[in-house]
Amino acid sequence: MSLAEILESEVAGEIAAIESQAREKAASVLAQAEERAAALVESRSRLLASEKTAALTRARSAANLDTNAQQLNAANTLQSRAFVEAEAQLKVIPQHPEYLGILSKLLQEAHAALPTADVIEANPAEVNAVRQAAQSLGIQTEIRPNDSVQTGVRLVGAGGKTSIQNTLLGRLQAGRETLSAQVSRLLNDPAQ
């Protein structure tokens, strides 16, 4: 073998070794790149899944808030309508025959609270009924019409310094908070 052939053989061996090392290095770099790419894809997938879960949670929360707001609004509307209807029903009670008995009880309670009243005030449409109730209770007090008094009586003490009003509409307003809670419970749990 000649020197040129030996050199050529050695160069070919070195070239083969360099190519082999290059292939190994390329394979290693490629494997690392694929590993990083897979990790990046997995990380992005987890991030997207997390963002999707968070977005769904926010959407559900917003939907729940909206639903609760609509239910509360509906309940408030129903409550308001219930009180408007109750008030309307109370305003026509003076037209019923049993109202004289109710009025007598209202007058009796008011008179018990303010027995020294100088004047009994009543709605002009109810003055005659109040006279009958006062007479049946033996109350000898001046009776005056007052447009602001409805569905009951207002007793005024000496000099107008004290007064007590006992009306059905006043009782409805006084009990509104308690009644609102009861109406709310009924609206939330109609089985009660």
SULPE-V211399 format. One record per run of one state. SS is the DSSP state (2 for helix, 1 for strand, 0 for the rest). FROM is the first residue (numbers start at 1). TO is the last residue. Records with the same first field share a line. If there is no record, write none. Layout:
SS: FROM-TO  FROM-TO
This chain:
0: 1-2  96-98  114-118  123-123  138-141  146-151  157-157  161-162  175-175  189-192
2: 3-95  99-113  124-137  158-160  168-174  176-188
1: 119-122  142-145  152-156  163-167
